[in-house]
Amino acid sequence: MENKYKVHKLELRMNKDHDKLELFLNSIEGKVIVIIPNVQPKFLPMGATAAVNFLFIVEELKNKS
């Protein structure tokens, strides 16, 4: 039996889009395997920080047997 996976890319702003993430995760039919954030460094006048601009969400699809 072979597992099938689907990778979703969800663009969001971490400080404002938590509702968007919640709705997306609740709409997935399969099993969420991993969520991978894309972290980008940000350089500001007061120092450096980091921001997440999108997530890769790996979903294991249900077997159709």
CHARMM internal coordinates of N, CA and C (Angstrom, degrees):
IC EDIT
DIST 1 N 1 CA 1.4433
DIST 1 CA 1 C 1.5281
ANGL 1 N 1 CA 1 C 108.67
DIST 1 C 2 N 1.3127
ANGL 1 CA 1 C 2 N 115.53
DIHE 1 N 1 CA 1 C 2 N 127.91
DIST 2 N 2 CA 1.4528
ANGL 1 C 2 N 2 CA 121.75
DIHE 1 CA 1 C 2 N 2 CA -177.28
DIST 2 CA 2 C 1.5218
ANGL 2 N 2 CA 2 C 111.01
DIHE 1 C 2 N 2 CA 2 C -101.11
DIST 2 C 3 N 1.3183
ANGL 2 CA 2 C 3 N 116.06
DIHE 2 N 2 CA 2 C 3 N 133.80
DIST 3 N 3 CA 1.4671
ANGL 2 C 3 N 3 CA 119.92
DIHE 2 CA 2 C 3 N 3 CA 175.13
DIST 3 CA 3 C 1.5158
ANGL 3 N 3 CA 3 C 109.38
DIHE 2 C 3 N 3 CA 3 C -84.86
DIST 3 C 4 N 1.3114
ANGL 3 CA 3 C 4 N 116.17
DIHE 3 N 3 CA 3 C 4 N 141.24
DIST 4 N 4 CA 1.4560
ANGL 3 C 4 N 4 CA 122.28
DIHE 3 CA 3 C 4 N 4 CA 176.44
DIST 4 CA 4 C 1.5201
ANGL 4 N 4 CA 4 C 108.08
DIHE 3 C 4 N 4 CA 4 C -114.86
DIST 4 C 5 N 1.3223
ANGL 4 CA 4 C 5 N 115.30
DIHE 4 N 4 CA 4 C 5 N 142.38
DIST 5 N 5 CA 1.4536
ANGL 4 C 5 N 5 CA 121.13
DIHE 4 CA 4 C 5 N 5 CA -177.80
DIST 5 CA 5 C 1.5263
ANGL 5 N 5 CA 5 C 109.97
DIHE 4 C 5 N 5 CA 5 C -127.54
DIST 5 C 6 N 1.3072
ANGL 5 CA 5 C 6 N 115.31
DIHE 5 N 5 CA 5 C 6 N 154.21
DIST 6 N 6 CA 1.4540
ANGL 5 C 6 N 6 CA 121.96
DIHE 5 CA 5 C 6 N 6 CA 174.75
DIST 6 CA 6 C 1.5269
ANGL 6 N 6 CA 6 C 107.15
DIHE 5 C 6 N 6 CA 6 C -132.19
DIST 6 C 7 N 1.3310
ANGL 6 CA 6 C 7 N 115.96
DIHE 6 N 6 CA 6 C 7 N 135.37
DIST 7 N 7 CA 1.4657
ANGL 6 C 7 N 7 CA 121.14
DIHE 6 CA 6 C 7 N 7 CA 179.24
DIST 7 CA 7 C 1.5188
ANGL 7 N 7 CA 7 C 108.18
DIHE 6 C 7 N 7 CA 7 C -107.25
DIST 7 C 8 N 1.3238
ANGL 7 CA 7 C 8 N 115.99
DIHE 7 N 7 CA 7 C 8 N 125.21
DIST 8 N 8 CA 1.4637
ANGL 7 C 8 N 8 CA 122.86
DIHE 7 CA 7 C 8 N 8 CA 178.21
DIST 8 CA 8 C 1.5200
ANGL 8 N 8 CA 8 C 108.43
DIHE 7 C 8 N 8 CA 8 C -107.15
DIST 8 C 9 N 1.3275
ANGL 8 CA 8 C 9 N 116.51
DIHE 8 N 8 CA 8 C 9 N 143.99
DIST 9 N 9 CA 1.4657
ANGL 8 C 9 N 9 CA 121.36
DIHE 8 CA 8 C 9 N 9 CA 173.37
DIST 9 CA 9 C 1.5205
ANGL 9 N 9 CA 9 C 106.82
DIHE 8 C 9 N 9 CA 9 C -113.01
DIST 9 C 10 N 1.3264
ANGL 9 CA 9 C 10 N 115.98
DIHE 9 N 9 CA 9 C 10 N 119.88
DIST 10 N 10 CA 1.4588
ANGL 9 C 10 N 10 CA 121.74
DIHE 9 CA 9 C 10 N 10 CA -178.17
DIST 10 CA 10 C 1.5270
ANGL 10 N 10 CA 10 C 108.88
DIHE 9 C 10 N 10 CA 10 C -116.25
DIST 10 C 11 N 1.3191
ANGL 10 CA 10 C 11 N 116.16
DIHE 10 N 10 CA 10 C 11 N 110.35
DIST 11 N 11 CA 1.4643
ANGL 10 C 11 N 11 CA 121.26
DIHE 10 CA 10 C 11 N 11 CA 178.53
DIST 11 CA 11 C 1.5179
ANGL 11 N 11 CA 11 C 108.90
DIHE 10 C 11 N 11 CA 11 C -83.56
DIST 11 C 12 N 1.3280
ANGL 11 CA 11 C 12 N 116.56
DIHE 11 N 11 CA 11 C 12 N 132.50
DIST 12 N 12 CA 1.4594
ANGL 11 C 12 N 12 CA 120.04
DIHE 11 CA 11 C 12 N 12 CA -178.48
DIST 12 CA 12 C 1.5071
ANGL 12 N 12 CA 12 C 111.52
DIHE 11 C 12 N 12 CA 12 C -162.00
DIST 12 C 13 N 1.3238
ANGL 12 CA 12 C 13 N 114.13
DIHE 12 N 12 CA 12 C 13 N 165.51
DIST 13 N 13 CA 1.4616
ANGL 12 C 13 N 13 CA 122.48
DIHE 12 CA 12 C 13 N 13 CA 171.12
DIST 13 CA 13 C 1.5223
ANGL 13 N 13 CA 13 C 106.13
DIHE 12 C 13 N 13 CA 13 C -107.63
DIST 13 C 14 N 1.3078
ANGL 13 CA 13 C 14 N 116.31
DIHE 13 N 13 CA 13 C 14 N 118.23
DIST 14 N 14 CA 1.4660
ANGL 13 C 14 N 14 CA 121.10
DIHE 13 CA 13 C 14 N 14 CA -171.57
DIST 14 CA 14 C 1.5277
ANGL 14 N 14 CA 14 C 113.09
DIHE 13 C 14 N 14 CA 14 C -59.38
DIST 14 C 15 N 1.3171
ANGL 14 CA 14 C 15 N 118.48
DIHE 14 N 14 CA 14 C 15 N -29.79
DIST 15 N 15 CA 1.4594
ANGL 14 C 15 N 15 CA 119.48
DIHE 14 CA 14 C 15 N 15 CA -177.48
DIST 15 CA 15 C 1.5306
ANGL 15 N 15 CA 15 C 113.18
DIHE 14 C 15 N 15 CA 15 C -84.94
DIST 15 C 16 N 1.3589
ANGL 15 CA 15 C 16 N 118.44
DIHE 15 N 15 CA 15 C 16 N -8.59
DIST 16 N 16 CA 1.4603
ANGL 15 C 16 N 16 CA 119.53
DIHE 15 CA 15 C 16 N 16 CA -176.51
DIST 16 CA 16 C 1.5262
ANGL 16 N 16 CA 16 C 114.35
DIHE 15 C 16 N 16 CA 16 C -127.36
DIST 16 C 17 N 1.3104
ANGL 16 CA 16 C 17 N 118.46
DIHE 16 N 16 CA 16 C 17 N -23.30
DIST 17 N 17 CA 1.4608
ANGL 16 C 17 N 17 CA 121.24
DIHE 16 CA 16 C 17 N 17 CA -168.67
DIST 17 CA 17 C 1.5272
ANGL 17 N 17 CA 17 C 115.04
DIHE 16 C 17 N 17 CA 17 C -105.28
DIST 17 C 18 N 1.3234
ANGL 17 CA 17 C 18 N 118.26
DIHE 17 N 17 CA 17 C 18 N 30.31
DIST 18 N 18 CA 1.4667
ANGL 17 C 18 N 18 CA 118.93
DIHE 17 CA 17 C 18 N 18 CA 179.96
DIST 18 CA 18 C 1.5302
ANGL 18 N 18 CA 18 C 111.58
DIHE 17 C 18 N 18 CA 18 C -65.52
DIST 18 C 19 N 1.3375
ANGL 18 CA 18 C 19 N 117.41
DIHE 18 N 18 CA 18 C 19 N -31.11
DIST 19 N 19 CA 1.4682
ANGL 18 C 19 N 19 CA 120.34
DIHE 18 CA 18 C 19 N 19 CA 176.58
DIST 19 CA 19 C 1.5322
ANGL 19 N 19 CA 19 C 111.08
DIHE 18 C 19 N 19 CA 19 C -66.25
DIST 19 C 20 N 1.3237
ANGL 19 CA 19 C 20 N 116.20
DIHE 19 N 19 CA 19 C 20 N -39.09
DIST 20 N 20 CA 1.4701
ANGL 19 C 20 N 20 CA 121.24
DIHE 19 CA 19 C 20 N 20 CA 177.75
DIST 20 CA 20 C 1.5295
ANGL 20 N 20 CA 20 C 110.31
DIHE 19 C 20 N 20 CA 20 C -61.94
DIST 20 C 21 N 1.3308
ANGL 20 CA 20 C 21 N 117.34
DIHE 20 N 20 CA 20 C 21 N -42.26
DIST 21 N 21 CA 1.4639
ANGL 20 C 21 N 21 CA 121.69
DIHE 20 CA 20 C 21 N 21 CA 178.12
DIST 21 CA 21 C 1.5210
ANGL 21 N 21 CA 21 C 110.87
DIHE 20 C 21 N 21 CA 21 C -64.76
DIST 21 C 22 N 1.3147
ANGL 21 CA 21 C 22 N 116.75
DIHE 21 N 21 CA 21 C 22 N -44.36
DIST 22 N 22 CA 1.4678
ANGL 21 C 22 N 22 CA 121.05
DIHE 21 CA 21 C 22 N 22 CA 179.47
DIST 22 CA 22 C 1.5300
ANGL 22 N 22 CA 22 C 111.05
DIHE 21 C 22 N 22 CA 22 C -60.94
DIST 22 C 23 N 1.3148
ANGL 22 CA 22 C 23 N 118.06
DIHE 22 N 22 CA 22 C 23 N -45.59
DIST 23 N 23 CA 1.4665
ANGL 22 C 23 N 23 CA 121.32
DIHE 22 CA 22 C 23 N 23 CA 178.33
DIST 23 CA 23 C 1.5245
ANGL 23 N 23 CA 23 C 111.33
DIHE 22 C 23 N 23 CA 23 C -62.33
DIST 23 C 24 N 1.3183
ANGL 23 CA 23 C 24 N 116.47
DIHE 23 N 23 CA 23 C 24 N -42.29
DIST 24 N 24 CA 1.4585
ANGL 23 C 24 N 24 CA 120.06
DIHE 23 CA 23 C 24 N 24 CA 179.93
DIST 24 CA 24 C 1.5309
ANGL 24 N 24 CA 24 C 111.22
DIHE 23 C 24 N 24 CA 24 C -63.09
DIST 24 C 25 N 1.3300
ANGL 24 CA 24 C 25 N 116.45
DIHE 24 N 24 CA 24 C 25 N -47.68
DIST 25 N 25 CA 1.4663
ANGL 24 C 25 N 25 CA 119.95
DIHE 24 CA 24 C 25 N 25 CA -178.72
DIST 25 CA 25 C 1.5232
ANGL 25 N 25 CA 25 C 111.83
DIHE 24 C 25 N 25 CA 25 C -63.47
DIST 25 C 26 N 1.3254
ANGL 25 CA 25 C 26 N 117.12
DIHE 25 N 25 CA 25 C 26 N -36.88
DIST 26 N 26 CA 1.4628
ANGL 25 C 26 N 26 CA 120.23
DIHE 25 CA 25 C 26 N 26 CA 178.53
DIST 26 CA 26 C 1.5282
ANGL 26 N 26 CA 26 C 112.39
DIHE 25 C 26 N 26 CA 26 C -72.08
DIST 26 C 27 N 1.3277
ANGL 26 CA 26 C 27 N 118.15
DIHE 26 N 26 CA 26 C 27 N -19.16
DIST 27 N 27 CA 1.4646
ANGL 26 C 27 N 27 CA 121.10
DIHE 26 CA 26 C 27 N 27 CA -179.89
DIST 27 CA 27 C 1.5262
ANGL 27 N 27 CA 27 C 112.95
DIHE 26 C 27 N 27 CA 27 C -88.29
DIST 27 C 28 N 1.3156
ANGL 27 CA 27 C 28 N 117.87
DIHE 27 N 27 CA 27 C 28 N -12.51
DIST 28 N 28 CA 1.4665
ANGL 27 C 28 N 28 CA 121.13
DIHE 27 CA 27 C 28 N 28 CA -179.20
DIST 28 CA 28 C 1.5281
ANGL 28 N 28 CA 28 C 109.05
DIHE 27 C 28 N 28 CA 28 C -71.54
DIST 28 C 29 N 1.3291
ANGL 28 CA 28 C 29 N 115.69
DIHE 28 N 28 CA 28 C 29 N 132.78
DIST 29 N 29 CA 1.4674
ANGL 28 C 29 N 29 CA 120.52
DIHE 28 CA 28 C 29 N 29 CA -178.47
DIST 29 CA 29 C 1.5187
ANGL 29 N 29 CA 29 C 112.52
DIHE 28 C 29 N 29 CA 29 C -87.33
DIST 29 C 30 N 1.3313
ANGL 29 CA 29 C 30 N 117.95
DIHE 29 N 29 CA 29 C 30 N -30.35
DIST 30 N 30 CA 1.4593
ANGL 29 C 30 N 30 CA 121.64
DIHE 29 CA 29 C 30 N 30 CA -178.45
DIST 30 CA 30 C 1.5176
ANGL 30 N 30 CA 30 C 111.56
DIHE 29 C 30 N 30 CA 30 C -87.87
DIST 30 C 31 N 1.3194
ANGL 30 CA 30 C 31 N 114.26
DIHE 30 N 30 CA 30 C 31 N -161.54
DIST 31 N 31 CA 1.4664
ANGL 30 C 31 N 31 CA 121.80
DIHE 30 CA 30 C 31 N 31 CA -178.59
DIST 31 CA 31 C 1.5266
ANGL 31 N 31 CA 31 C 108.85
DIHE 30 C 31 N 31 CA 31 C -100.93
DIST 31 C 32 N 1.3328
ANGL 31 CA 31 C 32 N 117.08
DIHE 31 N 31 CA 31 C 32 N 130.10
DIST 32 N 32 CA 1.4679
ANGL 31 C 32 N 32 CA 121.10
DIHE 31 CA 31 C 32 N 32 CA 177.60
DIST 32 CA 32 C 1.5234
ANGL 32 N 32 CA 32 C 107.68
DIHE 31 C 32 N 32 CA 32 C -76.42
DIST 32 C 33 N 1.3259
ANGL 32 CA 32 C 33 N 115.54
DIHE 32 N 32 CA 32 C 33 N 121.84
DIST 33 N 33 CA 1.4674
ANGL 32 C 33 N 33 CA 121.06
DIHE 32 CA 32 C 33 N 33 CA -178.76
DIST 33 CA 33 C 1.5239
ANGL 33 N 33 CA 33 C 111.10
DIHE 32 C 33 N 33 CA 33 C -90.10
DIST 33 C 34 N 1.3384
ANGL 33 CA 33 C 34 N 116.03
DIHE 33 N 33 CA 33 C 34 N -46.89
DIST 34 N 34 CA 1.4616
ANGL 33 C 34 N 34 CA 119.75
DIHE 33 CA 33 C 34 N 34 CA -177.79
DIST 34 CA 34 C 1.5283
ANGL 34 N 34 CA 34 C 109.19
DIHE 33 C 34 N 34 CA 34 C -156.25
DIST 34 C 35 N 1.3201
ANGL 34 CA 34 C 35 N 115.83
DIHE 34 N 34 CA 34 C 35 N 151.10
DIST 35 N 35 CA 1.4623
ANGL 34 C 35 N 35 CA 122.39
DIHE 34 CA 34 C 35 N 35 CA 171.99
DIST 35 CA 35 C 1.5261
ANGL 35 N 35 CA 35 C 106.72
DIHE 34 C 35 N 35 CA 35 C -120.91
DIST 35 C 36 N 1.3370
ANGL 35 CA 35 C 36 N 115.58
DIHE 35 N 35 CA 35 C 36 N 121.39
DIST 36 N 36 CA 1.4651
ANGL 35 C 36 N 36 CA 121.32
DIHE 35 CA 35 C 36 N 36 CA -176.21
DIST 36 CA 36 C 1.5230
ANGL 36 N 36 CA 36 C 108.75
DIHE 35 C 36 N 36 CA 36 C -113.69
DIST 36 C 37 N 1.3299
ANGL 36 CA 36 C 37 N 118.37
DIHE 36 N 36 CA 36 C 37 N 114.86
DIST 37 N 37 CA 1.4674
ANGL 36 C 37 N 37 CA 119.99
DIHE 36 CA 36 C 37 N 37 CA 178.10
DIST 37 CA 37 C 1.5258
ANGL 37 N 37 CA 37 C 111.04
DIHE 36 C 37 N 37 CA 37 C -82.68
DIST 37 C 38 N 1.3218
ANGL 37 CA 37 C 38 N 116.71
DIHE 37 N 37 CA 37 C 38 N 145.03
DIST 38 N 38 CA 1.4589
ANGL 37 C 38 N 38 CA 122.19
DIHE 37 CA 37 C 38 N 38 CA 171.72
DIST 38 CA 38 C 1.5250
ANGL 38 N 38 CA 38 C 106.34
DIHE 37 C 38 N 38 CA 38 C -96.40
DIST 38 C 39 N 1.3126
ANGL 38 CA 38 C 39 N 116.23
DIHE 38 N 38 CA 38 C 39 N 106.31
DIST 39 N 39 CA 1.4631
ANGL 38 C 39 N 39 CA 122.02
DIHE 38 CA 38 C 39 N 39 CA -175.48
DIST 39 CA 39 C 1.5221
ANGL 39 N 39 CA 39 C 109.18
DIHE 38 C 39 N 39 CA 39 C -100.26
DIST 39 C 40 N 1.3231
ANGL 39 CA 39 C 40 N 115.68
DIHE 39 N 39 CA 39 C 40 N 123.91
DIST 40 N 40 CA 1.4604
ANGL 39 C 40 N 40 CA 122.45
DIHE 39 CA 39 C 40 N 40 CA 179.79
DIST 40 CA 40 C 1.5255
ANGL 40 N 40 CA 40 C 109.43
DIHE 39 C 40 N 40 CA 40 C -114.38
DIST 40 C 41 N 1.3340
ANGL 40 CA 40 C 41 N 117.86
DIHE 40 N 40 CA 40 C 41 N 134.36
DIST 41 N 41 CA 1.4643
ANGL 40 C 41 N 41 CA 118.96
DIHE 40 CA 40 C 41 N 41 CA 175.29
DIST 41 CA 41 C 1.5219
ANGL 41 N 41 CA 41 C 110.83
DIHE 40 C 41 N 41 CA 41 C -69.70
DIST 41 C 42 N 1.3238
ANGL 41 CA 41 C 42 N 114.88
DIHE 41 N 41 CA 41 C 42 N 145.87
DIST 42 N 42 CA 1.4677
ANGL 41 C 42 N 42 CA 121.87
DIHE 41 CA 41 C 42 N 42 CA 176.59
DIST 42 CA 42 C 1.5201
ANGL 42 N 42 CA 42 C 107.45
DIHE 41 C 42 N 42 CA 42 C -126.56
DIST 42 C 43 N 1.3111
ANGL 42 CA 42 C 43 N 115.32
DIHE 42 N 42 CA 42 C 43 N 131.52
DIST 43 N 43 CA 1.4644
ANGL 42 C 43 N 43 CA 119.84
DIHE 42 CA 42 C 43 N 43 CA 178.61
DIST 43 CA 43 C 1.5215
ANGL 43 N 43 CA 43 C 108.64
DIHE 42 C 43 N 43 CA 43 C -109.86
DIST 43 C 44 N 1.2992
ANGL 43 CA 43 C 44 N 115.49
DIHE 43 N 43 CA 43 C 44 N 117.36
DIST 44 N 44 CA 1.4598
ANGL 43 C 44 N 44 CA 123.02
DIHE 43 CA 43 C 44 N 44 CA -179.16
DIST 44 CA 44 C 1.5204
ANGL 44 N 44 CA 44 C 109.39
DIHE 43 C 44 N 44 CA 44 C -113.71
DIST 44 C 45 N 1.3188
ANGL 44 CA 44 C 45 N 118.35
DIHE 44 N 44 CA 44 C 45 N 161.38
DIST 45 N 45 CA 1.4694
ANGL 44 C 45 N 45 CA 120.30
DIHE 44 CA 44 C 45 N 45 CA 179.44
DIST 45 CA 45 C 1.5315
ANGL 45 N 45 CA 45 C 113.64
DIHE 44 C 45 N 45 CA 45 C -56.17
DIST 45 C 46 N 1.3487
ANGL 45 CA 45 C 46 N 116.48
DIHE 45 N 45 CA 45 C 46 N -30.87
DIST 46 N 46 CA 1.4690
ANGL 45 C 46 N 46 CA 118.64
DIHE 45 CA 45 C 46 N 46 CA -178.53
DIST 46 CA 46 C 1.5189
ANGL 46 N 46 CA 46 C 113.37
DIHE 45 C 46 N 46 CA 46 C -91.05
DIST 46 C 47 N 1.3370
ANGL 46 CA 46 C 47 N 118.15
DIHE 46 N 46 CA 46 C 47 N -1.14
DIST 47 N 47 CA 1.4581
ANGL 46 C 47 N 47 CA 121.14
DIHE 46 CA 46 C 47 N 47 CA 178.45
DIST 47 CA 47 C 1.5209
ANGL 47 N 47 CA 47 C 111.95
DIHE 46 C 47 N 47 CA 47 C 144.04
DIST 47 C 48 N 1.3081
ANGL 47 CA 47 C 48 N 115.05
DIHE 47 N 47 CA 47 C 48 N -177.22
DIST 48 N 48 CA 1.4619
ANGL 47 C 48 N 48 CA 120.86
DIHE 47 CA 47 C 48 N 48 CA -177.40
DIST 48 CA 48 C 1.5234
ANGL 48 N 48 CA 48 C 110.47
DIHE 47 C 48 N 48 CA 48 C -97.45
DIST 48 C 49 N 1.3093
ANGL 48 CA 48 C 49 N 114.92
DIHE 48 N 48 CA 48 C 49 N 150.56
DIST 49 N 49 CA 1.4620
ANGL 48 C 49 N 49 CA 121.94
DIHE 48 CA 48 C 49 N 49 CA 176.74
DIST 49 CA 49 C 1.5281
ANGL 49 N 49 CA 49 C 107.42
DIHE 48 C 49 N 49 CA 49 C -148.62
DIST 49 C 50 N 1.2988
ANGL 49 CA 49 C 50 N 117.55
DIHE 49 N 49 CA 49 C 50 N -170.25
DIST 50 N 50 CA 1.4638
ANGL 49 C 50 N 50 CA 121.43
DIHE 49 CA 49 C 50 N 50 CA 178.64
DIST 50 CA 50 C 1.5202
ANGL 50 N 50 CA 50 C 109.06
DIHE 49 C 50 N 50 CA 50 C -138.35
DIST 50 C 51 N 1.3303
ANGL 50 CA 50 C 51 N 115.17
DIHE 50 N 50 CA 50 C 51 N 154.06
DIST 51 N 51 CA 1.4569
ANGL 50 C 51 N 51 CA 120.51
DIHE 50 CA 50 C 51 N 51 CA 179.06
DIST 51 CA 51 C 1.5250
ANGL 51 N 51 CA 51 C 109.40
DIHE 50 C 51 N 51 CA 51 C -138.42
DIST 51 C 52 N 1.3136
ANGL 51 CA 51 C 52 N 115.81
DIHE 51 N 51 CA 51 C 52 N 145.42
DIST 52 N 52 CA 1.4638
ANGL 51 C 52 N 52 CA 122.09
DIHE 51 CA 51 C 52 N 52 CA 174.88
DIST 52 CA 52 C 1.5229
ANGL 52 N 52 CA 52 C 106.75
DIHE 51 C 52 N 52 CA 52 C -98.96
DIST 52 C 53 N 1.3505
ANGL 52 CA 52 C 53 N 116.75
DIHE 52 N 52 CA 52 C 53 N 123.31
DIST 53 N 53 CA 1.4585
ANGL 52 C 53 N 53 CA 118.52
DIHE 52 CA 52 C 53 N 53 CA -179.49
DIST 53 CA 53 C 1.5323
ANGL 53 N 53 CA 53 C 112.91
DIHE 52 C 53 N 53 CA 53 C -107.27
DIST 53 C 54 N 1.3268
ANGL 53 CA 53 C 54 N 118.16
DIHE 53 N 53 CA 53 C 54 N -18.27
DIST 54 N 54 CA 1.4535
ANGL 53 C 54 N 54 CA 120.13
DIHE 53 CA 53 C 54 N 54 CA 171.23
DIST 54 CA 54 C 1.5176
ANGL 54 N 54 CA 54 C 110.33
DIHE 53 C 54 N 54 CA 54 C -159.08
DIST 54 C 55 N 1.3308
ANGL 54 CA 54 C 55 N 115.10
DIHE 54 N 54 CA 54 C 55 N 163.96
DIST 55 N 55 CA 1.4584
ANGL 54 C 55 N 55 CA 122.58
DIHE 54 CA 54 C 55 N 55 CA 178.17
DIST 55 CA 55 C 1.5245
ANGL 55 N 55 CA 55 C 109.07
DIHE 54 C 55 N 55 CA 55 C -121.52
DIST 55 C 56 N 1.3251
ANGL 55 CA 55 C 56 N 116.59
DIHE 55 N 55 CA 55 C 56 N 141.59
DIST 56 N 56 CA 1.4573
ANGL 55 C 56 N 56 CA 121.70
DIHE 55 CA 55 C 56 N 56 CA 165.41
DIST 56 CA 56 C 1.5216
ANGL 56 N 56 CA 56 C 105.92
DIHE 55 C 56 N 56 CA 56 C -97.95
DIST 56 C 57 N 1.3195
ANGL 56 CA 56 C 57 N 116.71
DIHE 56 N 56 CA 56 C 57 N 127.43
DIST 57 N 57 CA 1.4582
ANGL 56 C 57 N 57 CA 121.67
DIHE 56 CA 56 C 57 N 57 CA 179.52
DIST 57 CA 57 C 1.5207
ANGL 57 N 57 CA 57 C 107.17
DIHE 56 C 57 N 57 CA 57 C -119.07
DIST 57 C 58 N 1.3364
ANGL 57 CA 57 C 58 N 116.82
DIHE 57 N 57 CA 57 C 58 N 118.96
DIST 58 N 58 CA 1.4587
ANGL 57 C 58 N 58 CA 122.06
DIHE 57 CA 57 C 58 N 58 CA -178.81
DIST 58 CA 58 C 1.5226
ANGL 58 N 58 CA 58 C 108.13
DIHE 57 C 58 N 58 CA 58 C -97.37
DIST 58 C 59 N 1.3294
ANGL 58 CA 58 C 59 N 114.81
DIHE 58 N 58 CA 58 C 59 N 124.16
DIST 59 N 59 CA 1.4663
ANGL 58 C 59 N 59 CA 122.25
DIHE 58 CA 58 C 59 N 59 CA -177.55
DIST 59 CA 59 C 1.5229
ANGL 59 N 59 CA 59 C 109.09
DIHE 58 C 59 N 59 CA 59 C -114.93
DIST 59 C 60 N 1.3268
ANGL 59 CA 59 C 60 N 116.30
DIHE 59 N 59 CA 59 C 60 N 131.26
DIST 60 N 60 CA 1.4640
ANGL 59 C 60 N 60 CA 121.24
DIHE 59 CA 59 C 60 N 60 CA 172.08
DIST 60 CA 60 C 1.5197
ANGL 60 N 60 CA 60 C 107.20
DIHE 59 C 60 N 60 CA 60 C -87.43
DIST 60 C 61 N 1.3291
ANGL 60 CA 60 C 61 N 116.59
DIHE 60 N 60 CA 60 C 61 N 120.64
DIST 61 N 61 CA 1.4491
ANGL 60 C 61 N 61 CA 120.76
DIHE 60 CA 60 C 61 N 61 CA -177.97
DIST 61 CA 61 C 1.5203
ANGL 61 N 61 CA 61 C 111.26
DIHE 60 C 61 N 61 CA 61 C -77.21
DIST 61 C 62 N 1.3130
ANGL 61 CA 61 C 62 N 116.22
DIHE 61 N 61 CA 61 C 62 N 149.20
DIST 62 N 62 CA 1.4597
ANGL 61 C 62 N 62 CA 121.13
DIHE 61 CA 61 C 62 N 62 CA 178.13
DIST 62 CA 62 C 1.5150
ANGL 62 N 62 CA 62 C 109.58
DIHE 61 C 62 N 62 CA 62 C -70.15
DIST 62 C 63 N 1.3383
ANGL 62 CA 62 C 63 N 116.22
DIHE 62 N 62 CA 62 C 63 N 139.55
DIST 63 N 63 CA 1.4636
ANGL 62 C 63 N 63 CA 120.66
DIHE 62 CA 62 C 63 N 63 CA 175.75
DIST 63 CA 63 C 1.5156
ANGL 63 N 63 CA 63 C 109.72
DIHE 62 C 63 N 63 CA 63 C -73.43
DIST 63 C 64 N 1.3094
ANGL 63 CA 63 C 64 N 116.04
DIHE 63 N 63 CA 63 C 64 N 135.83
DIST 64 N 64 CA 1.4717
ANGL 63 C 64 N 64 CA 120.51
DIHE 63 CA 63 C 64 N 64 CA 178.85
DIST 64 CA 64 C 1.5183
ANGL 64 N 64 CA 64 C 108.07
DIHE 63 C 64 N 64 CA 64 C -100.92
DIST 64 C 65 N 1.3189
ANGL 64 CA 64 C 65 N 116.01
DIHE 64 N 64 CA 64 C 65 N 87.66
DIST 65 N 65 CA 1.4651
ANGL 64 C 65 N 65 CA 121.06
DIHE 64 CA 64 C 65 N 65 CA -178.51
DIST 65 CA 65 C 1.5135
ANGL 65 N 65 CA 65 C 110.93
DIHE 64 C 65 N 65 CA 65 C -110.90
END
COOR INIT
IC SEED 1 N 1 CA 1 C
IC BUILD
